[in-house]
Amino acid sequence: MIAACWHSSGANDRLSPAVITIREVAQRAKVSVGTVSNVLAGSESVRPELRRRVEQAMRELDYQPNEIARSLKTRQTKTLGAVVSDLTNPFYPMLLRGAEDAALARGYLLFILNTDDRAELEQRALSLLRARKVDGILLVTTPGSDVESTLGPGFVPPVVFVDRTPSSPTADYIVTDNRRGARMCTNHLVSRGHRRIGFVSGSTELSTGRERLDGYLEVLRQAGIEPNPVFTRHGEFRLEPAYRITKELLLESSPPTAIFAANSLTGLGALKAIHELGLRCPQDISLAVFDDVPFADVIQPRLTSIAQPAYEMGRLGAEVLIARIEEKERSAPKRIELAPELNVRESTGPAPR
């Protein structure tokens, strides 16, 4: 049963809920106020039977802790910030879902900000989160990022980098093994007989663009294929820029027979260019994409893609961040690379004769 207490609020005699105090919870549970405080703080010193009574009393009274008062005492706000580069990129909502689930399970709220891959917006986002006194930050860096000067040495509050590796040697990060994923994708195209393989990507200032390019070039050289600089196109990790540079690539006098697109949005941009030019995929040109595009198995043709564990990346990122916030002594940086997976579908076929 949930007990509700009400009081009159004046001339209109409206009813509003009274504030339940920690003392009332202690009285209902027949424990001390200190025991309730220890339960709320997550202390392991409370005996299981007392913890059960306190939690039951809080449920019966519908007790809501005063997080502002608690934060003044503990110097923690139980909030995290997440700064991502592009919320329109289907990869990030799944990453954020994983982070939010992990945060809520530990009693933290997650604030989300978007930078559009602009360094000045990243600095503003970090400054806003610091002003809000968040306990820690999950960060997808931007090209030209200067996190060190914004947050200071040692990163205060603590930062865990996700998706893109940082320049700082002391930072925690969780990323996909981008080189491995790019090698898997390019190897698949080479195995289908392709020798002229284009690469459509975002900026190589970002670790994702740089590492995926490295994996692509590594496979070409191992296969005895001399990389053609004309086939390597860089723009932004967005649909419209990818559409434009793919169209330029396909209009070359000797275009590639296959394209490796470096993320889901560049893959969709490349597919748009292929359709607009009246080419058949995969009969005229094959397309493989790093990132599983949403509904990749219902888009026509169904897209061959590298699947990243986006949810797991976000979940691990939040867990590492919370552990960093709550640890008593500084431990060694966590460096986690998650394994990608190749899903072969209909958009890749044999090289045309």
C-alpha positions as CSV (number, residue, x, y, z in Angstrom):
1,M,0.0,0.0,0.0
2,I,1.2,3.5,-0.8
3,A,0.3,6.1,1.8
4,A,-0.5,9.6,0.6
5,C,-0.6,12.6,2.9
6,W,-2.5,15.8,1.8
7,H,-3.0,19.3,3.2
8,S,-5.1,22.3,2.3
9,S,-3.5,25.0,0.3
10,G,-5.6,28.0,1.1
11,A,-8.9,29.6,-0.1
12,N,-9.5,27.2,-2.9
13,D,-8.9,24.3,-0.6
14,R,-6.8,22.5,-3.2
15,L,-5.0,19.4,-2.1
16,S,-1.3,18.8,-2.7
17,P,1.0,16.1,-1.5
18,A,2.9,16.7,1.7
19,V,6.7,16.1,1.6
20,I,7.7,12.9,3.3
21,T,10.9,13.3,5.3
22,I,13.7,10.9,6.1
23,R,12.6,11.0,9.7
24,E,9.1,9.6,8.8
25,V,10.7,6.8,6.8
26,A,12.9,5.9,9.8
27,Q,9.8,5.9,12.1
28,R,7.9,3.6,9.7
29,A,10.8,1.2,9.3
30,K,11.6,1.4,13.1
31,V,15.3,2.2,12.4
32,S,17.5,5.3,13.0
33,V,17.7,8.2,10.7
34,G,21.3,7.3,10.2
35,T,20.4,3.8,8.9
36,V,18.0,5.4,6.3
37,S,20.8,7.8,5.3
38,N,23.2,4.8,4.8
39,V,20.6,3.0,2.7
40,L,20.1,6.0,0.5
41,A,23.9,6.4,0.1
42,G,24.2,2.8,-1.0
43,S,26.3,1.8,2.0
44,E,27.1,-1.9,2.3
45,S,27.3,-1.6,6.1
46,V,23.5,-1.9,6.5
47,R,22.3,-5.3,7.5
48,P,20.0,-6.9,4.8
49,E,17.0,-7.1,7.1
50,L,17.2,-3.3,8.0
51,R,17.8,-2.4,4.3
52,R,14.6,-4.4,3.4
53,R,12.6,-2.6,6.0
54,V,13.8,0.8,4.9
55,E,13.1,0.1,1.3
56,Q,9.6,-1.2,2.1
57,A,8.9,2.0,4.2
58,M,10.0,4.2,1.3
59,R,7.7,2.4,-1.0
60,E,4.7,2.6,1.4
61,L,5.3,6.3,2.0
62,D,6.1,7.0,-1.7
63,Y,9.3,8.7,-0.4
64,Q,11.3,10.7,-2.9
65,P,14.8,11.6,-1.9
66,N,15.8,15.3,-2.0
67,E,18.6,15.0,-4.6
68,I,19.6,18.6,-4.3
69,A,20.1,18.3,-0.5
70,R,21.9,15.0,-0.9
71,S,24.2,16.5,-3.6
72,L,25.3,19.3,-1.2
73,K,26.2,16.7,1.3
74,T,27.9,14.1,-0.9
75,R,29.2,16.6,-3.5
76,Q,27.7,14.3,-6.2
77,T,24.7,15.2,-8.3
78,K,24.0,11.7,-9.6
79,T,24.0,13.0,-13.1
80,L,26.1,12.2,-16.2
81,G,26.5,14.1,-19.4
82,A,26.7,12.5,-22.9
83,V,28.1,14.6,-25.8
84,V,27.7,13.0,-29.2
85,S,28.6,14.3,-32.6
86,D,25.4,13.8,-34.6
87,L,22.1,12.7,-33.2
88,T,20.7,12.1,-36.7
89,N,23.3,9.3,-37.1
90,P,21.4,6.1,-36.3
91,F,24.4,4.7,-34.5
92,Y,24.2,7.2,-31.6
93,P,20.6,6.6,-30.3
94,M,21.5,3.0,-29.7
95,L,24.7,3.9,-28.0
96,L,22.9,6.4,-25.8
97,R,20.2,3.8,-25.0
98,G,22.9,1.5,-23.6
99,A,24.4,4.4,-21.6
100,E,21.1,5.4,-20.2
101,D,20.1,1.9,-19.1
102,A,23.4,1.5,-17.3
103,A,23.1,4.9,-15.7
104,L,19.6,4.5,-14.5
105,A,20.5,1.0,-13.0
106,R,23.0,2.8,-10.8
107,G,20.7,5.8,-9.9
108,Y,22.2,8.3,-12.4
109,L,20.4,10.6,-14.8
110,L,21.9,11.2,-18.3
111,F,21.9,14.6,-20.0
112,I,22.5,14.5,-23.8
113,L,24.0,17.2,-25.9
114,N,24.8,17.3,-29.7
115,T,27.8,19.0,-31.3
116,D,27.2,18.6,-35.1
117,D,31.0,17.7,-35.2
118,R,31.9,21.3,-34.4
119,A,34.7,21.9,-31.9
120,E,33.2,25.1,-30.7
121,L,29.9,23.4,-29.9
122,E,31.8,20.6,-28.1
123,Q,33.6,23.2,-25.9
124,R,30.2,24.9,-25.1
125,A,28.6,21.5,-24.2
126,L,31.5,20.6,-21.9
127,S,31.3,24.0,-20.2
128,L,27.6,23.7,-19.7
129,L,27.9,20.2,-18.2
130,R,30.6,21.4,-15.8
131,A,28.4,24.3,-14.8
132,R,25.6,21.8,-14.1
133,K,28.1,19.9,-11.8
134,V,27.6,16.5,-13.6
135,D,29.6,13.8,-12.0
136,G,31.1,12.5,-15.3
137,I,30.9,12.8,-19.1
138,L,30.7,10.4,-22.0
139,L,32.2,12.0,-25.0
140,V,32.4,11.5,-28.8
141,T,35.1,13.9,-29.8
142,T,34.9,16.3,-32.8
143,P,37.6,17.1,-35.4
144,G,40.0,19.6,-33.9
145,S,38.8,18.7,-30.4
146,D,40.7,20.4,-27.5
147,V,39.2,18.6,-24.5
148,E,42.4,19.0,-22.4
149,S,42.2,22.8,-22.4
150,T,38.4,22.8,-21.7
151,L,38.4,20.4,-18.8
152,G,42.0,20.7,-17.6
153,P,44.6,18.1,-16.7
154,G,43.2,14.8,-15.4
155,F,39.8,15.6,-16.8
156,V,37.5,17.1,-14.1
157,P,34.9,15.8,-14.0
158,P,36.1,12.4,-15.3
159,V,35.6,11.7,-19.0
160,V,35.2,8.3,-20.8
161,F,35.6,8.5,-24.6
162,V,33.3,6.4,-26.7
163,D,33.3,5.6,-30.5
164,R,36.4,7.7,-31.2
165,T,39.8,7.3,-29.5
166,P,41.2,10.4,-27.8
167,S,44.7,11.9,-28.1
168,S,45.2,11.8,-24.3
169,P,47.3,8.8,-23.2
170,T,45.6,8.7,-19.7
171,A,42.0,8.6,-20.9
172,D,39.5,5.8,-20.7
173,Y,37.8,4.8,-23.9
174,I,35.5,2.2,-25.4
175,V,35.5,1.9,-29.2
176,T,35.0,-0.6,-32.0
177,D,38.0,-2.3,-33.6
178,N,37.8,-0.1,-36.7
179,R,40.8,-1.4,-38.6
180,R,39.5,-5.0,-38.1
181,G,36.0,-4.0,-39.3
182,A,37.4,-2.2,-42.4
183,R,39.7,-5.2,-43.2
184,M,36.7,-7.5,-43.0
185,C,34.6,-5.3,-45.3
186,T,37.4,-4.8,-47.9
187,N,38.4,-8.5,-47.8
188,H,34.9,-9.4,-48.6
189,L,34.9,-7.2,-51.7
190,V,38.3,-8.5,-52.8
191,S,37.0,-12.1,-52.4
192,R,34.2,-11.3,-54.9
193,G,36.8,-10.4,-57.5
194,H,36.8,-6.6,-57.1
195,R,40.1,-4.8,-57.8
196,R,38.8,-1.2,-58.2
197,I,37.3,-0.5,-54.8
198,G,36.3,3.0,-53.8
199,F,36.4,4.4,-50.2
200,V,33.9,7.0,-49.2
201,S,34.4,8.5,-45.7
202,G,34.4,11.4,-43.3
203,S,37.4,13.3,-42.0
204,T,40.6,11.4,-41.3
205,E,41.1,13.9,-38.4
206,L,38.8,11.5,-36.6
207,S,40.1,8.2,-35.4
208,T,37.1,6.4,-37.1
209,G,37.9,7.8,-40.5
210,R,41.7,7.3,-40.1
211,E,41.5,3.7,-38.8
212,R,38.9,2.6,-41.3
213,L,41.1,4.0,-44.1
214,D,44.1,2.2,-42.7
215,G,42.2,-1.1,-42.7
216,Y,41.0,-0.6,-46.3
217,L,44.5,0.3,-47.6
218,E,46.1,-2.6,-45.7
219,V,43.9,-5.2,-47.4
220,L,44.5,-3.7,-50.9
221,R,48.2,-3.9,-50.4
222,Q,48.0,-7.5,-49.1
223,A,46.0,-8.4,-52.2
224,G,48.6,-6.8,-54.5
225,I,46.2,-3.9,-55.5
226,E,47.9,-0.6,-55.8
227,P,45.7,2.0,-54.0
228,N,44.3,4.6,-56.4
229,P,44.1,8.0,-54.7
230,V,41.2,8.9,-57.1
231,F,39.1,6.2,-55.4
232,T,39.6,7.6,-51.9
233,R,37.1,10.4,-51.2
234,H,36.7,12.2,-47.9
235,G,33.9,14.6,-46.9
236,E,31.7,14.3,-43.7
237,F,30.1,11.4,-42.0
238,R,26.7,12.6,-43.3
239,L,24.3,11.6,-46.1
240,E,24.4,14.6,-48.4
241,P,28.2,15.1,-48.5
242,A,28.6,11.4,-49.1
243,Y,26.0,11.5,-51.9
244,R,28.0,14.3,-53.7
245,I,31.4,12.7,-53.4
246,T,30.1,9.3,-54.4
247,K,28.4,10.8,-57.5
248,E,31.7,12.5,-58.5
249,L,33.5,9.2,-58.0
250,L,31.1,7.2,-60.1
251,L,31.3,9.7,-62.9
252,E,35.1,9.2,-63.3
253,S,36.1,7.8,-66.7
254,S,37.1,4.5,-65.0
255,P,35.0,4.3,-61.9
256,P,35.3,1.6,-59.2
257,T,33.3,-1.6,-59.3
258,A,32.7,-1.6,-55.6
259,I,32.4,1.0,-52.8
260,F,33.3,0.7,-49.1
261,A,31.3,3.4,-47.2
262,A,32.8,4.3,-43.9
263,N,29.6,4.7,-41.8
264,S,25.8,4.3,-42.1
265,L,25.0,7.8,-43.4
266,T,27.8,7.7,-46.0
267,G,26.4,4.3,-47.1
268,L,22.9,5.8,-47.5
269,G,24.4,8.8,-49.4
270,A,26.4,6.4,-51.7
271,L,23.2,4.4,-52.3
272,K,21.3,7.5,-53.3
273,A,24.0,8.4,-55.8
274,I,24.0,4.9,-57.3
275,H,20.2,5.0,-57.7
276,E,20.2,8.5,-59.2
277,L,22.8,7.5,-61.8
278,G,20.7,4.6,-62.9
279,L,23.2,2.0,-61.8
280,R,22.1,-1.5,-60.5
281,C,23.5,-2.7,-57.2
282,P,25.2,-5.1,-57.1
283,Q,25.1,-5.9,-60.8
284,D,26.9,-2.7,-61.9
285,I,28.5,-1.8,-58.6
286,S,28.7,-3.4,-55.1
287,L,28.3,-1.4,-51.9
288,A,29.5,-2.4,-48.4
289,V,28.9,-0.2,-45.4
290,F,30.6,0.2,-42.0
291,D,27.7,0.3,-39.5
292,D,24.5,-1.6,-39.7
293,V,22.1,0.9,-41.3
294,P,18.7,0.9,-39.7
295,F,16.5,-1.5,-41.6
296,A,19.6,-2.6,-43.6
297,D,17.8,-5.9,-44.3
298,V,14.7,-4.2,-45.8
299,I,16.4,-1.5,-47.9
300,Q,16.6,-2.6,-51.5
301,P,19.1,-4.0,-52.0
302,R,19.6,-5.4,-48.5
303,L,23.0,-3.9,-47.5
304,T,26.1,-5.8,-46.7
305,S,27.4,-4.1,-43.5
306,I,29.8,-4.2,-40.6
307,A,27.7,-4.3,-37.4
308,Q,29.0,-2.4,-34.4
309,P,27.9,-3.2,-30.8
310,A,26.6,0.3,-30.3
311,Y,24.4,-0.6,-27.2
312,E,27.2,-2.5,-25.6
313,M,29.6,0.5,-26.2
314,G,27.2,2.9,-24.5
315,R,26.5,0.5,-21.6
316,L,30.2,-0.2,-21.0
317,G,31.0,3.5,-21.3
318,A,28.6,4.4,-18.6
319,E,29.7,1.6,-16.3
320,V,33.4,2.5,-16.7
321,L,32.5,6.2,-16.1
322,I,30.5,5.4,-12.9
323,A,33.3,3.2,-11.6
324,R,35.7,6.0,-12.2
325,I,33.5,8.5,-10.3
326,E,33.0,6.2,-7.3
327,E,36.5,4.7,-7.1
328,K,38.6,5.6,-4.1
329,E,42.0,5.5,-5.9
330,R,42.9,6.2,-9.5
331,S,43.3,2.9,-11.5
332,A,45.0,2.4,-14.9
333,P,43.1,3.7,-17.9
334,K,40.5,1.3,-19.4
335,R,41.1,0.7,-23.1
336,I,38.4,-1.5,-24.6
337,E,38.0,-2.4,-28.3
338,L,34.8,-4.2,-29.2
339,A,34.6,-6.8,-32.0
340,P,32.7,-5.9,-35.2
341,E,30.7,-8.4,-37.2
342,L,30.3,-8.7,-41.0
343,N,26.7,-9.2,-42.3
344,V,26.8,-10.2,-46.0
345,R,23.6,-9.3,-47.8
346,E,22.5,-8.5,-51.3
347,S,24.3,-5.2,-52.1
348,T,27.7,-7.0,-52.8
349,G,28.2,-9.4,-55.7
350,P,30.9,-10.5,-58.1
351,A,32.9,-7.9,-59.9
352,P,31.2,-7.1,-63.3
353,R,33.1,-8.4,-66.3
